[in-house]
Amino acid sequence: MPWTSSESRYSTVSVLLHWLMLVLLVLVYASMELRGFFPKGSGGRTLIREVHYMLGLTVFVLVWFRLLARSLGPAPKIFPASPQWQTVLARLMHWALYLFMISMPILGWLITSAEGHQVMFYGFDLPLLVAENKDFAKQVEHWHVLIGTIGYWLIGLHALAGIYHHYVVGDNTLLRMMPKRG
């Protein structure tokens, strides 16, 4: 079944969502970095901002499917087994990434609502979460930017850990999440 993991690999759904989330997160970050190429108030900058919102909310929706897929059975075992401290660190990292993928879209939606702007999600107007309050928007934006910066580090450390396990330790950590070949 594509939703359940085997003893040696994550489920097809988990693998697909993992790599799709990476692409979406790259695009979310890129959209905010690229907005500086457009003058404030321009159509291009507005489009980039709306793409950022839509992709961020897509991450929010998909992370729940990842959590569902993950809850349907145990993770594939790592061979050879990692030391307990690495297992604990890995669990903390995964939960930090999940918290990141849940909190960032909510914070972004709060900012947009507090600025008095409607959020479009694939053609649907989402409700405002709070009344217009520019001071609150600035406070939440501070946290959104800070957590976004932390997110760069979390994603980078996660990738480095996978590479370390594959090339230095030589275990199957990375292979468990790779797409199937042929």
C-alpha atoms as a printed R data frame, in Angstrom:
    type eleno elety resid chain resno       x      y       z
1   ATOM     1    CA   MET     A     1   0.000  0.000   0.000
2   ATOM     2    CA   PRO     A     2   1.429  3.437  -0.894
3   ATOM     3    CA   TRP     A     3   0.609  4.886   2.566
4   ATOM     4    CA   THR     A     4   2.469  2.372   4.748
5   ATOM     5    CA   SER     A     5   6.211  2.033   5.145
6   ATOM     6    CA   SER     A     6   8.100 -1.218   4.806
7   ATOM     7    CA   GLU     A     7  10.907 -2.345   7.083
8   ATOM     8    CA   SER     A     8  13.499 -0.735   4.799
9   ATOM     9    CA   ARG     A     9  11.724  2.197   3.096
10  ATOM    10    CA   TYR     A    10   9.255  4.942   3.841
11  ATOM    11    CA   SER     A    11   5.903  4.696   2.070
12  ATOM    12    CA   THR     A    12   5.494  5.979  -1.463
13  ATOM    13    CA   VAL     A    13   3.266  8.764  -0.116
14  ATOM    14    CA   SER     A    14   5.830  9.773   2.516
15  ATOM    15    CA   VAL     A    15   8.670  9.827  -0.019
16  ATOM    16    CA   LEU     A    16   6.632 11.826  -2.518
17  ATOM    17    CA   LEU     A    17   5.501 14.325   0.115
18  ATOM    18    CA   HIS     A    18   9.019 14.667   1.540
19  ATOM    19    CA   TRP     A    19  10.552 15.692  -1.786
20  ATOM    20    CA   LEU     A    20   7.526 17.755  -2.832
21  ATOM    21    CA   MET     A    21   7.788 19.667   0.452
22  ATOM    22    CA   LEU     A    22  11.456 20.366  -0.260
23  ATOM    23    CA   VAL     A    23  10.572 21.829  -3.663
24  ATOM    24    CA   LEU     A    24   7.738 23.878  -2.141
25  ATOM    25    CA   LEU     A    25   9.960 25.202   0.661
26  ATOM    26    CA   VAL     A    26  12.637 26.208  -1.855
27  ATOM    27    CA   LEU     A    27   9.969 28.066  -3.846
28  ATOM    28    CA   VAL     A    28   8.521 29.702  -0.710
29  ATOM    29    CA   TYR     A    29  11.949 30.990   0.300
30  ATOM    30    CA   ALA     A    30  12.837 31.965  -3.281
31  ATOM    31    CA   SER     A    31   9.615 33.951  -3.665
32  ATOM    32    CA   MET     A    32  10.495 36.142  -0.701
33  ATOM    33    CA   GLU     A    33  14.090 36.569  -1.836
34  ATOM    34    CA   LEU     A    34  13.007 37.470  -5.381
35  ATOM    35    CA   ARG     A    35  10.493 40.115  -4.358
36  ATOM    36    CA   GLY     A    36  13.334 42.617  -4.011
37  ATOM    37    CA   PHE     A    37  13.724 42.622  -7.785
38  ATOM    38    CA   PHE     A    38  10.358 44.376  -8.070
39  ATOM    39    CA   PRO     A    39   9.504 47.870  -6.814
40  ATOM    40    CA   LYS     A    40   7.049 48.166  -3.918
41  ATOM    41    CA   GLY     A    41   3.470 48.361  -5.116
42  ATOM    42    CA   SER     A    42   4.250 46.829  -8.507
43  ATOM    43    CA   GLY     A    43   2.224 44.013 -10.029
44  ATOM    44    CA   GLY     A    44   5.293 41.761 -10.077
45  ATOM    45    CA   ARG     A    45   5.921 42.225  -6.370
46  ATOM    46    CA   THR     A    46   2.244 41.589  -5.596
47  ATOM    47    CA   LEU     A    47   2.298 38.415  -7.686
48  ATOM    48    CA   ILE     A    48   5.455 37.154  -5.927
49  ATOM    49    CA   ARG     A    49   3.874 37.879  -2.523
50  ATOM    50    CA   GLU     A    50   0.666 36.029  -3.465
51  ATOM    51    CA   VAL     A    51   2.675 33.061  -4.757
52  ATOM    52    CA   HIS     A    52   4.525 33.060  -1.416
53  ATOM    53    CA   TYR     A    53   1.212 32.949   0.479
54  ATOM    54    CA   MET     A    54  -0.258 30.226  -1.706
55  ATOM    55    CA   LEU     A    55   2.817 28.002  -1.569
56  ATOM    56    CA   GLY     A    56   3.169 28.515   2.184
57  ATOM    57    CA   LEU     A    57  -0.425 27.471   2.734
58  ATOM    58    CA   THR     A    58   0.121 24.493   0.435
59  ATOM    59    CA   VAL     A    59   2.932 23.423   2.775
60  ATOM    60    CA   PHE     A    60   0.504 23.814   5.682
61  ATOM    61    CA   VAL     A    61  -2.069 21.534   4.022
62  ATOM    62    CA   LEU     A    62   0.452 18.907   2.906
63  ATOM    63    CA   VAL     A    63   2.243 18.671   6.261
64  ATOM    64    CA   TRP     A    64  -0.930 17.158   7.731
65  ATOM    65    CA   PHE     A    65  -0.851 14.439   5.073
66  ATOM    66    CA   ARG     A    66   2.799 13.805   5.952
67  ATOM    67    CA   LEU     A    67   1.886 13.448   9.597
68  ATOM    68    CA   LEU     A    68  -0.978 11.117   8.698
69  ATOM    69    CA   ALA     A    69   1.297  8.940   6.551
70  ATOM    70    CA   ARG     A    70   3.891  8.929   9.329
71  ATOM    71    CA   SER     A    71   1.299  7.876  11.908
72  ATOM    72    CA   LEU     A    72   0.242  4.795   9.948
73  ATOM    73    CA   GLY     A    73   3.136  2.685  11.172
74  ATOM    74    CA   PRO     A    74   6.653  2.691  12.487
75  ATOM    75    CA   ALA     A    75   9.510  4.307  10.602
76  ATOM    76    CA   PRO     A    76  11.772  1.932   8.689
77  ATOM    77    CA   LYS     A    77  14.700  0.770  10.798
78  ATOM    78    CA   ILE     A    78  18.160  2.223  10.326
79  ATOM    79    CA   PHE     A    79  20.885 -0.336   9.588
80  ATOM    80    CA   PRO     A    80  23.303 -0.345  11.241
81  ATOM    81    CA   ALA     A    81  21.428  1.176  14.166
82  ATOM    82    CA   SER     A    82  22.381  4.693  15.249
83  ATOM    83    CA   PRO     A    83  23.472  5.540  18.791
84  ATOM    84    CA   GLN     A    84  20.597  6.561  21.062
85  ATOM    85    CA   TRP     A    85  21.714 10.211  21.187
86  ATOM    86    CA   GLN     A    86  21.495 10.434  17.383
87  ATOM    87    CA   THR     A    87  18.035  8.886  17.420
88  ATOM    88    CA   VAL     A    88  16.871 11.452  19.980
89  ATOM    89    CA   LEU     A    89  18.401 14.321  17.967
90  ATOM    90    CA   ALA     A    90  16.761 13.032  14.786
91  ATOM    91    CA   ARG     A    91  13.338 12.912  16.452
92  ATOM    92    CA   LEU     A    92  13.785 16.434  17.810
93  ATOM    93    CA   MET     A    93  14.840 17.649  14.360
94  ATOM    94    CA   HIS     A    94  11.823 16.060  12.684
95  ATOM    95    CA   TRP     A    95   9.417 17.560  15.217
96  ATOM    96    CA   ALA     A    96  11.096 20.955  14.832
97  ATOM    97    CA   LEU     A    97  10.624 20.716  11.056
98  ATOM    98    CA   TYR     A    98   6.968 19.735  11.446
99  ATOM    99    CA   LEU     A    99   6.401 22.603  13.886
100 ATOM   100    CA   PHE     A   100   8.132 24.935  11.419
101 ATOM   101    CA   MET     A   101   5.906 23.786   8.518
102 ATOM   102    CA   ILE     A   102   2.772 24.265  10.632
103 ATOM   103    CA   SER     A   103   3.597 27.532  12.389
104 ATOM   104    CA   MET     A   104   5.059 29.537   9.499
105 ATOM   105    CA   PRO     A   105   1.928 29.513   7.302
106 ATOM   106    CA   ILE     A   106  -0.251 30.366  10.317
107 ATOM   107    CA   LEU     A   107   2.020 33.274  11.227
108 ATOM   108    CA   GLY     A   108   2.007 34.471   7.617
109 ATOM   109    CA   TRP     A   109  -1.787 34.285   7.497
110 ATOM   110    CA   LEU     A   110  -1.965 36.223  10.792
111 ATOM   111    CA   ILE     A   111   0.331 38.943   9.404
112 ATOM   112    CA   THR     A   112  -1.691 39.277   6.228
113 ATOM   113    CA   SER     A   113  -4.951 39.385   8.166
114 ATOM   114    CA   ALA     A   114  -3.626 41.979  10.627
115 ATOM   115    CA   GLU     A   115  -2.474 44.100   7.678
116 ATOM   116    CA   GLY     A   116  -6.076 44.028   6.451
117 ATOM   117    CA   HIS     A   117  -5.379 41.988   3.312
118 ATOM   118    CA   GLN     A   118  -7.286 38.982   2.061
119 ATOM   119    CA   VAL     A   119  -5.362 35.751   1.431
120 ATOM   120    CA   MET     A   120  -6.169 33.893  -1.783
121 ATOM   121    CA   PHE     A   121  -5.649 30.142  -1.828
122 ATOM   122    CA   TYR     A   122  -6.053 28.634  -5.285
123 ATOM   123    CA   GLY     A   123  -8.876 31.029  -6.153
124 ATOM   124    CA   PHE     A   124 -10.600 31.001  -2.758
125 ATOM   125    CA   ASP     A   125 -10.605 33.965  -0.377
126 ATOM   126    CA   LEU     A   126  -9.617 32.731   3.055
127 ATOM   127    CA   PRO     A   127 -11.173 34.416   6.079
128 ATOM   128    CA   LEU     A   128  -9.196 36.991   8.024
129 ATOM   129    CA   LEU     A   129  -7.883 35.445  11.235
130 ATOM   130    CA   VAL     A   130  -7.784 38.749  13.161
131 ATOM   131    CA   ALA     A   131  -9.028 42.294  12.757
132 ATOM   132    CA   GLU     A   132  -6.746 44.823  11.110
133 ATOM   133    CA   ASN     A   133  -3.981 45.823  13.527
134 ATOM   134    CA   LYS     A   134  -0.725 47.082  12.000
135 ATOM   135    CA   ASP     A   135   1.208 46.912  15.300
136 ATOM   136    CA   PHE     A   136   0.224 43.276  15.808
137 ATOM   137    CA   ALA     A   137   1.190 42.547  12.190
138 ATOM   138    CA   LYS     A   138   4.683 43.940  12.827
139 ATOM   139    CA   GLN     A   139   5.087 41.874  16.004
140 ATOM   140    CA   VAL     A   140   4.033 38.674  14.270
141 ATOM   141    CA   GLU     A   141   6.192 39.510  11.248
142 ATOM   142    CA   HIS     A   142   9.234 39.690  13.555
143 ATOM   143    CA   TRP     A   143   8.545 36.089  14.656
144 ATOM   144    CA   HIS     A   144   7.803 34.970  11.095
145 ATOM   145    CA   VAL     A   145  11.148 36.316   9.880
146 ATOM   146    CA   LEU     A   146  13.065 34.892  12.866
147 ATOM   147    CA   ILE     A   147  11.511 31.441  12.511
148 ATOM   148    CA   GLY     A   148  12.093 31.638   8.755
149 ATOM   149    CA   THR     A   149  15.794 32.178   9.411
150 ATOM   150    CA   ILE     A   150  15.818 29.276  11.863
151 ATOM   151    CA   GLY     A   151  14.080 27.228   9.149
152 ATOM   152    CA   TYR     A   152  17.036 27.728   6.792
153 ATOM   153    CA   TRP     A   153  19.252 26.173   9.466
154 ATOM   154    CA   LEU     A   154  16.856 23.323  10.253
155 ATOM   155    CA   ILE     A   155  16.528 22.360   6.598
156 ATOM   156    CA   GLY     A   156  20.285 22.640   6.040
157 ATOM   157    CA   LEU     A   157  21.144 20.555   9.109
158 ATOM   158    CA   HIS     A   158  18.540 17.961   8.119
159 ATOM   159    CA   ALA     A   159  20.113 17.653   4.654
160 ATOM   160    CA   LEU     A   160  23.646 17.514   6.080
161 ATOM   161    CA   ALA     A   161  22.625 14.782   8.513
162 ATOM   162    CA   GLY     A   162  21.256 12.689   5.643
163 ATOM   163    CA   ILE     A   163  24.446 13.185   3.635
164 ATOM   164    CA   TYR     A   164  26.602 12.420   6.706
165 ATOM   165    CA   HIS     A   165  24.709  9.196   7.375
166 ATOM   166    CA   HIS     A   166  24.961  8.119   3.735
167 ATOM   167    CA   TYR     A   167  28.584  8.969   2.987
168 ATOM   168    CA   VAL     A   168  30.328  8.878   6.387
169 ATOM   169    CA   VAL     A   169  28.369  6.425   8.535
170 ATOM   170    CA   GLY     A   170  27.273  4.294   5.591
171 ATOM   171    CA   ASP     A   171  23.849  3.405   6.969
172 ATOM   172    CA   ASN     A   172  20.498  3.396   5.177
173 ATOM   173    CA   THR     A   173  19.124  6.644   6.686
174 ATOM   174    CA   LEU     A   174  19.045  8.501   3.375
175 ATOM   175    CA   LEU     A   175  18.105  5.476   1.268
176 ATOM   176    CA   ARG     A   176  14.900  5.001   3.285
177 ATOM   177    CA   MET     A   177  13.578  8.300   1.877
178 ATOM   178    CA   MET     A   178  14.853  8.052  -1.684
179 ATOM   179    CA   PRO     A   179  12.413  7.422  -4.560
180 ATOM   180    CA   LYS     A   180  12.346  3.867  -5.862
181 ATOM   181    CA   ARG     A   181  14.412  3.159  -8.941
182 ATOM   182    CA   GLY     A   182  13.264  1.230 -11.983
